[in-house]
């Protein structure tokens, strides 16, 4: 396949840089923090080969896209509005939306608020979260000695100073710290010392990145060229725009009050790895077991054992060329997965979430279930990730590729029977 082409699109009063490839139904890919359209490069190629039109923007504030200075220009309404404007500019009535990390937050809200434009959603790592009774930052953990990393991000200029000091080191440390290799190394250190620091906490008066005296190895799935690409993007754009997403979490809570009872009704698929940092939060397994209450269109939950998940960044092996839209799975060992359609005991049941019986279609949602042995493994919190936000990682599991692309195909078929693209 050819490489993705890039261009600037006028959308919602700003310019968004997009990478696009292929022809067919539109699939919109939304990256997280600290990422770029480049995080989806292998998936773009795989989707195009599978007969889709794949479009991955640099989200507002990232890369070559515009980066407004004001903090209040990064609310959830601005971010969803950017995607609506993008669909309009592409003359696309509807799209399937896929999001990871912050991109998943945006994707869930886009599908929830504009089901007429986003006909299905795939969320990676971050599930849909209902609006809580109090502003989010008011319940984030803090002690006399440390605070949650999202609180560390709130004061303008503080995190920027640290992250922009050496973008190469920031990217390298962030990606390794949230990788399978990084998590395994951390767990080994904790086991040896017997002390487990709180995940995601930043020392007061300190920073979230290790000092220059701490060597950060390059995982085998990440190349120096990849690090150079991300570093060059952040050297040009800085981190203020990406950090402004976090500075609007309380404002988003206020803005979404009128939509508190609105549910995600379009066909949805949620995928995560049981070592994902998101799952370390207390009550997550119970929440996922009841996710269908808030996402009636949820077709399946796929939990990959011994793994965390995110878009692929590796240039090591282009396995996605043969296996469609792979997400990056970063286990210490690659999980054993069965082929699509083979019905085994899946992780959805393990979580207490029954497989959907009335999906609005006669066909079951195509899934790739783990082996029985793997599916019976408990969800393990990723004890050990340093105070570095989770991000995306290793792209070897072709299985997760098939999960997403099968979900997209099924959602397209389901939705085509429910309404026409022009309705």
N, C-alpha and C positions, 0 to 999 in steps of 0.2 A: 504494500500500500504506500501511497505518497505521504509525505509529512503534512501535518496540519498547517493551514494558512492562518495568518493573523491579520486583523484589521481593527480599526477603531469604529465604534458604533455610537451614535448619539442616542442617549437614553435617559429619561427622567432629569434632564437639565445638565447632565455630565456626559463625558465620553468614557465608554468601557472598551477595553481591549479584549478581544475574543480570539480564541483559537478554534478552528472549525474544520471538519472533514466529513465526507460522506454525503449520501443522499438518502432520503426516506423520512420516516417519522422522527420528529425532533426529540432529542434527549439533552437536557440541560444539566451540566455538571458543576456543582458549587463547592469550592475548596474551603478549607478551614485555616486555622492559625498555627504556625506562620507559614503560609503556603503560597500557591500561585496556580495559574492554569496548568503549569508544567507538571504539577502533581498528577494530572490526569492524562499525560501524554500517551501512555501505553493503552489506556482505556479508550481514548479517542480513536486510536488506530483500530482497536478490536471492535468497537461499536460500528465504525464505518464499514469494516469487513463483514459485519453481520447484517448490514442493510439499514442502518440508522444514520441520521444526520446528527453528529455529536458536536456540541458547542460548549466550550469551557471558558468562561470569562475570568479575567483578573477581577476579583470582586472590588467594590468601591474602596479606595484607599490603598490598593495593592498594585504592584507592578507598573504597567504602562497605563492603567486606568487613572482617571482623575482622582485626586485626594483632597476633598474640601478640608479647610483648616478647622472650621467650627466643630466642636464635639457633637452638637445636636443635629448635625447633618448625617449621623450614622445610626439613626433609630431603625427599628425593624420595619417601619413603614417606608423609609428611604430604601432599604435593602430589597424589600419585596417590590417596591415601585421600580427599582432598577431592572428587575427581571421581567416585569410586565412590559416595560419600555423596550427591553431587548426582544421579547417575542413580537412586539409590534414592528420593530425595525426589521426583523427577519420575515415579516409577513406570515407568521406562524400562529394560527388560531389557538393551538394547544401544544403542550409538551409534557413529557414525563420528566420529572425533576429528581435528581440524585444529589444528595449532600452529605458531606463528612464534617464532623466537628462543628465549628461555627456555621459552615455551609449547611449542615443538617438542621440546625436551629432555623435558619432562614428558609430552607426547603419545607420543613413542617408547617411553618406559618404561611408560606406562599400557598401550599396545598389546602390549608385550612381556610384561609381568607378568600382565595380565588380558585375554587374548584372548577369554575368555568374555563380557566386558562391552564391549570395544571391538573391533568387527568389522572395522574398516579404519582406516587412518591416512593423512593427507596432511601431510607435513612441509615447511615453508617455510624456506628459507635454511639451517637447521641440520640436517645429516643425522644418522641414528642413529650413535652413537659407541660402539665397544666399550670395555670396561674395560681400561685400560692396566696395565702392570706396577708402576707406582709412583703415589703420590698426585699428582693433577693439578697442585697448586701447586708441587710440587718441580721441575717441568720448565718452568714458565712463565718467559719471558725476563726477565732483570734484569741491569742493569749498575751500575757505581758511580754513574752519574748519573740513571738512570731505571729504572722497573719497569713490568711489564705492568699494564694497568688493573685486572685482576681481583685482582692483589696489592695494589694501592692500595685496593681495596674491603675488604680483610680486617680492618683495624683498626677496631673499632667507634667511631663518632663522627667519624672523619676525613673520609670522603667525605660523610657526612650534613651536616657543617658547610658544605662547599662547595656541595653540590647544593641544600640548603634555604635558602641565603642569599637567593636570588632564583629561585623556581621558574619564573617566566616566562622568565627568561634561560636557565635550565637546559634547559627544554623546547625553546625556540627554537634554541639552539645545538646541542643533540643532534640534532634532526630535520634541521636544515640541514646539519650536518656530515656526516651519513650520506646525504644526498640526492645525486641526479645533479648538481644545480647546485653543491653544495658540493664534490663530488669533482672536477668539471670545473675549478672555480676553484682548487682545491688543486694539481691537475696542472699548470695554467698557471703557478702560482707556482713550483712545483718546476722546471719547464722553464726559467723565467727565471733562477732562482737557481742551478740545477744541483745543489742539495742536496735529498736525499729523506730526511726523518726517518723513524724506524721507526714503523710503524703500530701503534696501540694502546698506546704507551708514555707513561707519565706521569713528568715530571721529579720527582726526589726533592726533597722540601721545597716542591714546587709543587702545582698542581692540573691537572685535565684539561680545564677549560673556559677559553675565551679571556677575557681581562680586559675590563672595561667599556669600555675605550678602543677595542676591536676591534668594528666594526659587523657585525652579523649580519643579512643581508637576509632578508626573508620570501619563500620560494619562491612562485611563482604558484599552486601547488596547495594551499597551506596558508593558512588564513584566521586573522585575529586572534581570531575567535571560537573556533577550534580550540585555539589557544594558551591562551586564557583558560580553556577547559574543563579541559585537562590541568593547567594551573597551579593551578587551584582544587582539583582532586583531590589534588595533592601538597602543597598548603598545608594541607589537612585531615589527610592521612594521613602525610605525611613520606616519607622515603626509607629508613628503617631496615628495614622489612619487605622491600621489593624487594632491598636490598643483602644481606639475610640469605640470599637464595638463593645468592649467590656465596660466602658464608661457610660453606656446607655442602658445597662441592664435594669436599673431602677426606673428610668424614664420609660422603657418599654413596658414595664409592669404597669405603670400608670396609663399609658396609651391603650393597652389591650384590655382595660377593665370592661369596656362595653362589649367585648367579644368573649368574655370568660366562659360562657356556656356553649360556644360554637365548637363543634367537634370536627375531627378530620374524617371526612366521609368518603374520600376517593380511595381506590385500591392502594394499599400500603404494604411495604415490606420493611422489616427492621433486621439489620445484621450487625452482630458484634462478636468479639472474641471474649472468652471468659476470663482473660487476663487484662482486659481493657480497663483503664483507669476509671472510666465512667462507672463501672460496676462495683468499684470499691466503696461507693457511697452507701451508707446504711439504708436499708429498705429498698434497694434497687430491684432485687429479685422479686420482692412482693409487688412492687410497682409494675414491673414488666408482666407479671402474672395477671394483672388487671388492666393492662394497657388497652385492650379492646373496648373497655368502657368509654375511653376518651378518643379512640381511633376505631370507630365501628367498621371502617373499611379495611382493617388490618387483615391481611391474608395469611401471614406467617411471621414467626420470629426464628431467625437462624442464629444459633450461638455456636461459634467454632471453638471446640475444646483446645485448651493449651495455647491460645492465640490471642492477639489483639488485631485490630483491623483498621484499614485506612486505604487511601488511594496509593497506587504504586509509584515509587520514585526510583526504582532500581533500573540501571542500564545493564545489569549483569546478564539477564536472560530475558529475551522478549517472548516469554511464554504466552503472553496475552495475544500474540499474533495468531496462535493456534487455538486459543481457548476463550476468545471474546473478552468481555469486560472484567478482567480480574481485579479484585481488591487486594490490597496488600495484607497478607497475613504474616505476622511475625512471631511464630512459635519458636521455642528452642528446637523442637522437632516438628516437621511438617505433619499436620493431622491427617489421619486416614479418612477419606471421604468416599461415599458410594456414588454411583452414577445417578443422574437425574431420573426421577420417577420411581426409583427403588424405595419402597416404603419400609422404613425401619423405625424403631423408636427414636423420635427426634428430640432435640433439645427443647422444643416448645412444650412438650408434655413434661419434660424434666422440670421446667420452670412452673408447671402448674397451669400452663396456657394450652387449652385444647385446640387441636387443629380445627380450622373453620369448616363447617359442613354446608353452610348456606352462603356461598361466596358471591351470589348473583350470577353464577355461571355454572353450567353442568360439569365443566372441567375443573379438577382440583388445581390449586396453585402449584405450578411446577417447582419442586424443591429438591435440594440435594442434601439428604439427611446424613449425619455422621454415622459411623459404625455404632453398634450397640455398646461396645466397650467404651468408646469415646464419649457417647452421649450420656452415659451414666456418671461421668465425672462431675463433681460438684463445681459450681461457679466459685472460682478462687479470686479474691481481691488481689490486685497486683501490688502486694506489699513490696515496697522497695523503690518505686519510682521516685526519684528525687523531685524537688519542687519545680518540675518542668512540665508545662501542660502537655497532655497527650497529643500526639500527632501521628502521621501516617508512616507506614513502614514497609515490610518485605513483601515482594510480589510473587511468591512462588506458587501459591495455591491456586491452580487453575479451577479448582472446584468453586471457590467463591466467585470467580468470574462467571461461571455458569449460573449460579444462584441469581445474580443481578440481572443478567441478560435474559434469563428465562422469565424472571418476574416482570421485566419491562415488556416482553413479548406478550405475556399473559394479560397484563394490565391493558395493553393496547387492544387486545382482542375483546376483553370484557367491556372496555369503554366504548368501543365501536358499536357494540350492541345496545348500549344505553343511550347514547346521543351522538349526533353527527358532529364532526369537528367544527362546523360552522354555527352550531346552535348556541 
